[in-house]
Amino acid sequence: MRPAAQNALLSATALYRAWGRVGLSAIRPSGFVVTMILIGLGAGGCSFSRNDGSAYAKAEDNDLTGSIARPAKDAPPTETDLAFTRNAASDVLSKGDKDSSQHWENPETGARGSVTPIAQSYAAEDGRKCRDFLASYVNGNTESWLQGAGCQSGRGRWEIHTLKPWRS
């Protein structure tokens, strides 16, 4: 064999031996254990925790931050709001339409909503024609539903006899 070819063959086998030592196979068993411990400590550092309660800030229930608005207390409708709701309910029941709604708004309080009949009319115990309805109530951040019923009087006008918070 020529010397140049022999040198190339020797360098190729030396290169092969070097590749055999790359990766975890080049590490002795004790080196492997140390490497695994270091990997575990490195990954476990992200989940380090302390049992010391003073290391973190504490927030009380009444503390406010600017990130989340405190939910408004559900303010019940005022009597004038209920009067506007009753008037709208009477108007929409007078129309007699199956798929109609009547908007209402109280300019004094800013409350608003709509009234929608939810069922066909039925005969009450006294023989009057009656119908149930749902009314929405919105005032600022407060939103709620009211349920009610009205019956037609002898003069043809619808009188609202119940109006209370809706319970499912």
Secondary structure, DSSP 8 states (H G I E B T S, - for coil): --HHHHHHHHHHHHHHHHHHTSSGGGS-HHHHHHHHHHHHHHHHGGG-----GGGS----TT---SSS----------HHHHHHHHHHHHHHHHH--TT--EEEE-TTT--EEEEEE-S--EE-TTS-EEEEEEEEEEETTEEEEEEEEEEE-TTS-EEEEEEEE---
